[in-house]
């Protein structure tokens, strides 16, 4: 659904990206950010990070019309709003202008939280979980295919045994592997 929003250019007023898989969380955060705002537009993009963010400041900014742009994007990372109480933002979401998008990126959330339920009702909530081995193998194979490379099944399994399931780690190790095996079409453990 999130990929559909990006592909269609049809966006909600709020998004919550969370979960254990940091690589996917960051990939989609960047994809959404680039789809929702021009990377060079500093007037209509604001970023908040960490605990201690004042909800009133976010609401004030969200109520401000975008300057020569379709929308204003406010990125809020690791705020703790979804673990602790943040009733101000939960109450504000239904009345927020269509010209603003709040993008929340959190590691952990409490699904009983009022703000979580408000984003779920008025926006889009996406959880990124650790991927299973089969999904990771497909992802690695598709990455290698883009580079016109192949890998033997034995080598792929050995690679995953050493890298684990963290996609960020796999991505870095895959880059190293591609550099090390430059000039070879098939990657083997020999």
N, C-alpha and C positions, 0 to 999 in steps of 0.2 A: 504494500500500500504506500509506503514511504517513497519507494522508487517510482511508483506511478505518479505521485504528486510532483516529483521532480521532473519526470518525463513529460507530463501534461502541462506543467506550469500552473497547476491549480493548487493553491496553497491554503492551508488552515491558518488561523491566527496564533496558534500556539503548538509547539512540538516539545515532547519530552523524549530524549534519547538516553537510555540507561542500560546497565547490565555489566556483566563481567568481561565481555570481549571488547577491550579498549580499542583494538585495531578497527573493528567495524564501526564502533561508536564514533571514532575520529574521522573515518572515511565518510560516513553519512553526515556528520556535522559539517565537514568541509563542502560536501556536495550541496547540502541545503543552503549553506551560507553563500556559496557562489551562485546558486540558482535564485536566491531571494534578494541578493544585493550585488551591485557592481563592486568588485574587490578594491577599486580605487576610490570609492565613495566613502569618505570618512564622516560626512555630514549626517548620513542616515544609518550609520552602523555604530552600535555601542556594545562594549563587552565588559561583563562583570565576572569576577572570579573569587571564589572562597567564601568563607563564613563572614558575617558582618555586613552583608549587602542590605541596604535599606529598601524595603518594598515601596515606600513612598517615592523614593527617587526613580525607581523603575516605572511606577505608575505615571509620574509626572512626565517622564521621557516618552512613554508609550502614548500619552495623550497629545503629544506634540506632532503636528502634521509633518510628513516628510518634505524635505526641501528639494524641489525639482526632481522628484523620483516617485515611483509608484507606491513604495512602501518603506517603512522604517523597520530595521531588524535589530533586535536586542538579544544578544547572546549572553546567557547566564550559566556559568559552569561551576560545579561542585559547591553549590550554595548551601546545601543542607535543608533547603525549603521543603524537600519531600521526605525528610526524616523527622524534622521538627514541624511545629505548627507555623503556617504562614497564611492566616485567614484573609489578610488584606488582598493578596494576589488571587486567592480562590474566589473571593467576592467580586474582584475586579474583572476577571476573565469574560463573564457573560456580557459586560458592557464595553469591553475594549474595542476601539475603532478597527475597522477592516484594513486600515492603512498601516497597521503595526503587526509585527510577528515577533512573538517571544519564543526563543529557542533555548530550552533548558537541556543541559547535558550533565548527567549525574552518574555516579558509580552505583550508589545504593538508593533505593526508595522504599517507602512503606506504602503499599498499595491501599491501605486504609486511610491515608492522608487526604484531607479535603482538597488540597491543591492538585494532587494526583488525579482524583476523581473529576475535578473541574477540567483539567487538560484532556482527560479521557473523553469527557462529554463534548467539549467545545473545540478540541484540537485533535492531535494524533499522538499516541503513546507507542513507542517502539522499544522493545527489549532486545538486547544483543547478548545472546548466551554463548558460552564456549561451544565451538563447533565439534561435531563428532569426526572420527577419523575418515570416514567415507567422504564427507563434505570437504574436509581439508585436502584430501587426495585430489578430488575434482578441481578444487581451487588451484592447487599447485600445478596440475596438468594443464589447466587453461592458461595460467601465467606462462608456463613453458611454451605452450603452443603459440602464444603471441610473440615469443622470441624465436620461433621456428626451431624449437628444441624438443627433445623427447627424453624420457627417463625410463629405465627398466623398473618393473614392479618391485623387485627386490631392493633396488637402490632407493626407490621412493619410500618403502617401508622402513628401511634403515635410517633414512633422512628424518622421517617423522619420529622414530624412536629417540633420536638424538636431540631434536628440536623441541619436542613436546607439542602441546596443542595451542599455545599462545601465538596468535596470527601475526602479531608484531615481530616476535622472535623469528617465526618461520619466514616472514618477508625479508628480514635482514639477512638471514642465513641463505635464503634463496638468491639474493643479490650476490652474495659472496660466491656461491656455487656457480652462478652464471659467469661471473668474472673469471673464476678459476678454470672453468671448462670452455673458455672462449675458443671458438674454432671447431668445436665438436658438435655434431648434430644430436647425438645420443649420449646421455649422461649415464654412466655405469659406475659401479663401486670398484671396478678393477683398476 
